[in-house]
Amino acid sequence: ALFGPPNLAYLATVNADGSPHLAPLWADFRDGMIVLNTADGRVKVENVRRDPRVAVAIHDKENPHPPVAVSGTVVEITTDGAEEHMQELTMRYTGEGWASVDGQVRIMLVIRPDRVLSWT
């Protein structure tokens, strides 16, 4: 229930120099997988292509405790259905339609949760 509006997820990836990279994203949960949507060429995408290990943190916007942290692995990077997925996310998060950006390629990052931590 946490993965969806109005909650933002925070994706942590590893930069080439070993430092962390953190990005807030709209999130979805499908068939036991965390699904994030972004544009190809962004730092987080380059990072997961090099190292698919990630962490995702999320909490309820109205009740931030307990948060949930997921360690996982990006098991798929795909353009298939990514524009439609972005349209769905935009409608769910803003109630408005999404307008594609010329030249931008949308991709979905599909993350297999390997470890889930929650504090109660």
Phi, psi and chi 1 to 4 in degrees:
 res  aa     phi    psi   chi1   chi2   chi3   chi4
   1 ALA       -  -24.0      -      -      -      -
   2 LEU   -70.5  -29.9  -73.9  175.2      -      -
   3 PHE   -82.2   91.6  -72.8   91.6      -      -
   4 GLY   155.6  178.4      -      -      -      -
   5 PRO   -63.2  146.9    8.2   -9.5      -      -
   6 PRO   -94.3   13.8   36.1  -36.6      -      -
   7 ASN   -81.3  136.5  -55.0  -39.1      -      -
   8 LEU   -94.7  143.8  -74.9  176.8      -      -
   9 ALA  -101.0  151.5      -      -      -      -
  10 TYR  -117.3  118.7  -66.8   85.0      -      -
  11 LEU   -99.0  123.6  173.7   68.3      -      -
  12 ALA  -105.7  127.7      -      -      -      -
  13 THR  -126.9  173.6   62.1      -      -      -
  14 VAL  -110.1  121.9 -179.7      -      -      -
  15 ASN   -68.0  163.7  -72.4  -42.4      -      -
  16 ALA   -57.6  -31.5      -      -      -      -
  17 ASP   -85.7    3.9   66.8    0.4      -      -
  18 GLY    92.0   -7.9      -      -      -      -
  19 SER   -77.3  157.7   64.5      -      -      -
  20 PRO   -80.8  151.2   26.6  -31.6      -      -
  21 HIS  -126.8  130.7  178.2  -93.6      -      -
  22 LEU  -124.0  133.6 -171.7   64.3      -      -
  23 ALA  -139.4  130.1      -      -      -      -
  24 PRO   -79.9  140.0   27.9  -30.8      -      -
  25 LEU  -146.9  153.3  -65.4  160.2      -      -
  26 TRP   -69.9  147.0  -66.8  -19.9      -      -
  27 ALA  -129.7  155.7      -      -      -      -
  28 ASP  -140.4  154.8 -161.6    4.9      -      -
  29 PHE  -131.0  117.8 -166.6   78.7      -      -
  30 ARG  -135.4  128.1  -64.4  179.8  175.0 -177.5
  31 ASP    50.8   41.9  -59.4  -37.4      -      -
  32 GLY    79.8    5.0      -      -      -      -
  33 MET  -117.2  146.2  -58.0  -73.1 -166.1      -
  34 ILE   -84.7  131.5  -61.6  166.5      -      -
  35 VAL  -122.7  121.9 -178.2      -      -      -
  36 LEU  -117.4  150.9  -55.0  175.0      -      -
  37 ASN  -123.6  133.8 -165.7  -57.1      -      -
  38 THR  -152.3 -179.2 -172.0      -      -      -
  39 ALA  -100.2  140.7      -      -      -      -
  40 ASP   -61.2  146.4 -159.0    4.1      -      -
  41 GLY    95.5   -9.9      -      -      -      -
  42 ARG   -75.4  157.2  -60.0 -135.7  169.3  121.0
  43 VAL   -55.2  -45.7  170.5      -      -      -
  44 LYS   -59.7  -35.1   59.9 -172.6  151.5  -72.6
  45 VAL   -69.4  -46.2  175.7      -      -      -
  46 GLU   -60.6  -39.0  -60.3  -51.3  -44.9      -
  47 ASN   -62.6  -46.8  -73.9  -12.0      -      -
  48 VAL   -74.1  -22.8  -60.9      -      -      -
  49 ARG   -68.0  -33.4  -77.5 -170.1  169.9  126.3
  50 ARG   -82.8  -39.3 -171.8 -175.5   58.1  -97.5
  51 ASP  -144.8  106.7 -175.7  -15.8      -      -
  52 PRO   -76.8   -1.0   29.7  -35.7      -      -
  53 ARG   -75.2  131.0  -63.2  172.6  -59.3  161.4
  54 VAL  -140.6  169.1  -62.3      -      -      -
  55 ALA  -132.2  144.3      -      -      -      -
  56 VAL  -129.4  129.5  178.5      -      -      -
  57 ALA  -118.7  144.3      -      -      -      -
  58 ILE  -154.4  152.0 -165.2  165.8      -      -
  59 HIS  -149.5  161.7   63.1   81.2      -      -
  60 ASP   -69.4  126.5 -174.0  -43.2      -      -
  61 LYS   -58.1  -37.5 -178.5  179.3  176.9 -178.2
  62 GLU   -83.8  -23.4  -59.7  -57.7  -40.1      -
  63 ASN  -141.6   86.5 -176.5   16.2      -      -
  64 PRO   -69.5   -5.4   21.1  -28.5      -      -
  65 HIS  -118.8  129.3  -62.2  -74.8      -      -
  66 PRO   -90.4  143.9   32.0  -33.4      -      -
  67 PRO   -77.4  165.9   27.7  -31.8      -      -
  68 VAL  -123.6  133.1  172.4      -      -      -
  69 ALA  -121.8  133.6      -      -      -      -
  70 VAL  -122.9  126.0  178.5      -      -      -
  71 SER   -95.7  133.2  -64.3      -      -      -
  72 GLY  -154.9 -174.0      -      -      -      -
  73 THR  -131.6  130.7  -55.5      -      -      -
  74 VAL   -72.8  114.7  174.4      -      -      -
  75 VAL  -101.9  -11.2  -65.6      -      -      -
  76 GLU  -154.9  137.9 -175.7  178.5    9.3      -
  77 ILE  -124.8  114.8  -59.9  170.8      -      -
  78 THR  -140.8  148.6 -176.5      -      -      -
  79 THR   -94.1  -15.4   58.1      -      -      -
  80 ASP   -61.8  114.7  -67.8  -17.6      -      -
  81 GLY    78.8    3.9      -      -      -      -
  82 ALA   -67.9  -38.8      -      -      -      -
  83 GLU   -67.7  -40.6  -72.8 -162.9   11.0      -
  84 GLU   -64.2  -39.8  -64.8   82.1    1.7      -
  85 HIS   -63.1  -41.1 -177.2 -113.3      -      -
  86 MET   -63.7  -39.3 -171.6   61.3 -168.5      -
  87 GLN   -61.0  -44.0 -177.3   67.4 -108.1      -
  88 GLU   -61.6  -47.4  -69.6  172.5   24.7      -
  89 LEU   -62.0  -43.7  -73.1  174.6      -      -
  90 THR   -62.3  -42.8  -57.3      -      -      -
  91 MET   -63.7  -42.9  -72.2  -61.9  -65.5      -
  92 ARG   -68.8  -39.1  -73.3  175.4   32.3 -152.7
  93 TYR   -84.7  -32.5  -85.8   87.4      -      -
  94 THR  -119.5  -18.6   70.4      -      -      -
  95 GLY    79.6    5.8      -      -      -      -
  96 GLU  -120.8  163.9  -60.9  174.9    8.0      -
  97 GLY   -76.3  158.9      -      -      -      -
  98 TRP  -101.4  136.3  171.7   71.6      -      -
  99 ALA  -107.6  122.4      -      -      -      -
 100 SER   -65.3  155.4   62.1      -      -      -
 101 VAL  -105.9  127.3  176.9      -      -      -
 102 ASP   -54.0  130.1  -73.9  -17.3      -      -
 103 GLY    83.5   -9.2      -      -      -      -
 104 GLN   -87.9  133.3 -174.1  179.9   76.3      -
 105 VAL  -107.0  117.2  176.2      -      -      -
 106 ARG   -82.7  142.7  -61.7  -56.7  -57.5 -177.3
 107 ILE  -136.7  156.1   61.0  168.7      -      -
 108 MET  -110.3  135.9  -68.4 -172.9  -60.5      -
 109 LEU  -102.5  118.3  -57.1  175.4      -      -
 110 VAL  -102.7  119.9  179.8      -      -      -
 111 ILE  -113.6  124.6  -59.3  166.3      -      -
 112 ARG   -85.8  118.8 -179.1 -169.5   65.8 -133.4
 113 PRO   -68.2  125.2  -18.1   30.4      -      -
 114 ASP  -101.8  -29.7  -63.9  -35.3      -      -
 115 ARG  -151.0  132.0 -176.1  168.6 -177.1 -140.1
 116 VAL  -119.0  128.1  178.9      -      -      -
 117 LEU  -118.2  133.2  -59.8  171.3      -      -
 118 SER  -141.1  140.2  178.7      -      -      -
 119 TRP  -106.6  132.0  -60.6  -96.0      -      -
 120 THR  -117.9      -   55.7      -      -      -
